[in-house]
């Protein structure tokens, strides 16, 4: 049944377990983005030609991510958390 649930809803077993455990929005978003975006320490260009790093971060301290830019896992954790919190604040304000 779990396999059918994943196919039907597109959620991984990890996401379903977090939901069943009553995880909060930050944990759910972190898991979802990790699965969908991955986390890269070296800048990559997306299909639209935009450079990003970590889990899709396109700006670091107000400056665009550039080709060859590298971050540590600790830095990615920091910037990923900032982006996650901004996204959740937007949802809380508009939904």
N, C-alpha and C positions, 0 to 999 in steps of 0.2 A: 504494500500500500504506500509506503514512503516513496518509492520510485514513481508511482503514479501521481502522487502529490507533487513531486518535483516537476514532473512533466506538465502537469496541469497548471501549476502556479509559478513555475520557473524559479523556485527557491531551493537552496541547498539544504541538506540535512542540518548543517550548522546553523543556518538562519532559522529553520523550523524549531530547532532545539532552543535557541535564544528566545524566540517568540513564546514557546511553551513555558519557558522558565520565567517569563515576565520581564525580560530585559528592557531597559530603557532605550529611548531613541538614539542616544550617542553610541551605545554598543551595537545596536542594529545597523545604524548607518556605517559605522566602522567596518563591520563584517561585510556588509553589502558592497561597499566601495572596494574593499580588499579583494573580493571575489571578482568584481566587474572591471575595476581599473587596474588592479595589481599595484605594485609599489616599485618604482624605478628610481635609483639613486643618480642616474645620469639622464640628462634631458633627452626627450624623444619628441619627434614631430608628429602630431596627429594628422588625420586625413584632411583636415582643413588647413594644414600648414602652420598651426600654432605649436610652439614649443612648450612642453610641460615636463614636470618632474614630480616625483613622489606619487601621489594618487590623483594626478591631474591638476596639480597646482600650476598656474600659468604666470603668476606674479609673486615675487619674493621681495618683501619690504617696499612694495610699490613699483618695482622694476620688472619688466618682462623677463621671463626665463629665456635664456639664449642657448644656442647650440653649444654642446660640450660642457655645460654647467653641471657641476657635481655637488651632491650633498651627502652628508652622513645619515645613517639611519636615525640617529637622535634628532638631527635637523628636520628630517622628513616627518618624524613623529610630531614635532613641534608645529610645523606648517600644516600638516594634515589636520591636527586638532583645531587650529585656527580656522581653517576652511570648513571643517565639520560644524564648528560652533556658529559660524556665520550663516551656514545653510539652515541649521536648525532654528536660529533666531528669525530668519526670514519666514520660515514655515510657521513659527509661533505667531508672528505678527500678521500674516496674511491668510491663514487658514483658520 
